[in-house]
Amino acid sequence: QVQLVESGGGLVQAGESLRLSCTTSGFAFSDYVMGWFRQAPGKEREFVSAITWSSGSTFYEGSLKGRFTISRDNNKNTVFLEMNSLRPEDTAVYLCAARPGLGELVAVRTWSYWGQGTQVTVSS
């Protein structure tokens, strides 16, 4: 069956970095666009970043570009999110997702598969 398993979250101080991983199985990883979303308590799930099949294109929520970097390793069926200069407002559960095509990347309903998420907490 399809599985997406996130790891790498934790508690850090403001200004520090984290690298999240999402290891997948059960679908043709290299044929899917991969993405990251986040959801803070009491807030809607929001788009963070996405990367196309062969890493040819990357997309970011506007305010995160420059601090966050998405990448993928198609040999390991894994997508990564490098997060630098973390801020308290980055505190959320971070989820990875997969979809077979482009389109409305920011729309949660358009993504096919989801992981359970990993908690990121940034203290001030």
SERODREN-606873 format. One record per residue (C-alpha): residue in three letters; x, y, z. Coordinates in pm, whole numbers, plus 32768, in hexadecimal, padded with zeros to 4 digits. Example, Ala and Ser with C-alpha at 12.3 -4.5 7.8 and 13.67 -1.06 7.14 Angstrom:
REM SERODREN-606873
Ala84CE7E3E830C Ser85577F9682CA 
//
This chain:
REM SERODREN-606873
Gln800080008000 Val8063816B7FDD Gln813181F080FC Leu81CF8342813D Val8292835C8281 Glu832084A582F7 Ser844184C883E8 Gly853785CD8463 Gly845286AF8528 Gly849D87228687 Leu84C588448776 Val85BE89508713 Gln86088AB7876E Ala85C48BDB868B Gly86D58C028587 Glu872D8A92857E Ser86F9899B8461 Leu864A88518426 Arg8645875D8305 Leu8505869A82D3 Ser84F48556820D Cys83CD84A08176 Thr840B8339810F Thr8307829E802D Ser8298814F7FA6 Gly817880B47EE8 Phe8171819F7DBB Ala825682077C9E Phe830D831A7D59 Ser83C883A67C2E Asp827C83D87B76 Tyr81EC84B47C89 Val820C861E7CE9 Met8268862D7E5A Gly8209873C7F4C Trp821387B480B1 Phe80F888538172 Arg80DD88C482D9 Gln7FC588EC83D1 Ala7FD689B6850E Pro7EDC8982862B Gly7D8F8A1D85D5 Lys7DFC8A7C8475 Glu7DC089FD8318 Arg7EBC89188274 Glu7F9989F18198 Phe807E89B48072 Val81F289CB80B7 Ser82AA89477F87 Ala82A388557E63 Ile839887B67D74 Thr835F871C7C20 Trp83B285BC7BB4 Ser852085E97B58 Ser855F87167C37 Gly854887F57B08 Ser846788F07BB7 Thr842689547D1C Phe83128A257DB0 Tyr82F88AD77EFE Glu81FB8B987FC5 Gly82738CFA7F8C Ser82EC8D5480E5 Leu83AE8C0E8111 Lys84868C237FDB Gly85EC8C5F8041 Arg85CB8BB48193 Phe853C8A638126 Thr85C8897C8019 Ile851A884C7F8C Ser85D4872F7EE3 Arg859B85C47E88 Asp865C84837E51 Asn85A483A97D58 Asn869182877D9E Lys862482857F0A Asn84B782E87ED4 Thr84EC84047FC7 Val84A285777FCB Phe854C866E80B4 Leu850487C58143 Glu862B888C81C4 Met85B2899F82AD Asn86A08AB2831A Ser867F8BE483FA Leu854D8B4C849C Arg84558C318548 Pro834C8BEF8651 Glu82418C228546 Asp82CD8AF5848C Thr824C8A1785A5 Ala815D8918850D Val812F87B184A6 Tyr81DE87868359 Leu8147868E8264 Cys81C4860D811B Ala80DE85C67FFA Ala80E785367E9B Arg802785777D59 Pro804F84FC7BF3 Gly8044864F7B48 Leu806587C37B74 Gly7F3D88AF7B84 Glu7EBB895A7CBA Leu7FDB88FC7DA2 Val7F6189C87ECB Ala7E1089187ED4 Val7E1488057FDB Arg7CF787487F33 Thr7DBF87177DF3 Trp7ED286447E91 Ser7EAD84CB7E7B Tyr7F77843C7F99 Trp7FD684BF80F0 Gly80BB8467820E Gln80608482837E Gly814885A683C1 Thr826A85FF84A2 Gln825D870A85B0 Val834188378596 Thr834D891F86C3 Val841C8A5B86C2 Ser84508B0C880C Ser84A18C7C882A 
//
